[in-house]
């Protein structure tokens, strides 16, 4: 299932453990790549324990895009970056939509479009980011 906000698409996760493929599907669809969460889950090797970032990289590259996992500071985050967050024992992938000095707006595969105070987001952000881009022509 996906929701649309103007030109932005948010793909909602269909299972409790499929946030990674849903986040990747959100980014790919916003880049104009036709895909589904289920297709990306299969390409990424998603199982009930979730999805590795390496699996998401494999899925993105199989769709013809460049993808790399990087460590990043909060100030370097940009639109369509897939970020790995952790709160308590829960790990989750979500997508940056926008940021300003006060808030971070996310295309979250579990909750839809949400806005979080930057201070709170900085506490759950692990620094691990998946950057997906079109290959250079």
N, C-alpha and C positions, 0 to 999 in steps of 0.2 A: 504494500500500500504506500502511496506517496501523497503528499499535499503540495500545493503550489501556492506561492506567495508572489504574485506578479511574475517576473521572469525566473524566480528562484524555485527550485524543486527540493523538497525534503523527503527522502525515502525513509519510511518508518520501518523499524526492525520487526520482523514477524515472529522471532523467537527471543527468549531472554538472553541468548548467547550470540546473537547475530548482529550486534551493533557495528562491528568492523565492516562486514560486507554492505550493510545499509549506509554507513557513512561514506564508504567508497562509491557506492551507487549514486549517492547525492552529488558528490564531486564530479563523477564522470558524466552524469546527466546534465549538470550545469555547464560542462565543457562540450556538450552536444554529442556525447557518446551514448548510443542506445545500449542499455544493459538492465539487468534485474538483480535484486539482492540475492535471489536463489542461484543465479548463474555465477555471480562473483563468489558466493560462499563455496560453491563447488570448486571453482578455480583456485581459491585461497586455502582449501583444505580445512574449512571451518567444521568444528565438531562441538559437542556439548561443553567442552572446556573453553570454547571461544575461537579466536583467530589470532595468529601471530602477525606481527607487522611484516615479517618476511612473506607470509602468505598473501597479504594484501598487495605487496610489491609485485609478486608473481601474477596476481589477478590483474592488476593495472597494466603491467607490461604485455600481458596476453591480449589486452584490448588495444594495444598500439600506443600506449602512453609511457612516458618516463616517470619513474617513481623512486624515491629514495627516503629512507628513514634517517632523520637527523636529530641532534640535540639542539634545542633552540631556547633562547630567552623569551620571556613574555612579550617584550617590546618588538621582537622580530616576527611575531605571528601575523599572518595575512589571510585574507579571504580565501576560502577553499582549502586551507591547511587542515588536515585531519590530526586532531590532538588526542593524546592518551592521558586520561585523568584517572585519579584514584582517590576514593573517599572511603575510609575504613578499609574493609577487605574487598570492596567492590572496585573493579577496573572497568573502564568504559572508553569507547572511541566516540568522539563527537567532532563536529565541523565548525570552524570559525566562519561566521558571516561578516562580522564587523567588530571593531573595538574602538573605544575612545578612552579618555583618561579616567572615566568612572566605571564603565560597563563593558562587558563582553557579550555579544549576541551570538548565539549558537544555533545551528541547524542540527538539533539533537535527534538521533534516530529513535529514542525512547519517548521523548517529551514534545517533539516538534520544535517550533521556534521559541527559544527562551532567552531571557536576558539575565545575566548574573553580574553581581557587583565584582569589579575587577579584583578587589582585595580577596574576596572569597575564591574566585577562580584561581588566583595565584597560589592558594593553599592546596588545591587539588590537582593542579597542572604538574605533570611529571617531568616536563621538558622534552618528552619524546613526541616527535612530529613526523607525519608522513606527508611529503610534498609530492604532489602529482601534477605533471605538466605535459603539454603537447610536445612531441619531439621537435627539435629545430628542423626547419625545412631547408 
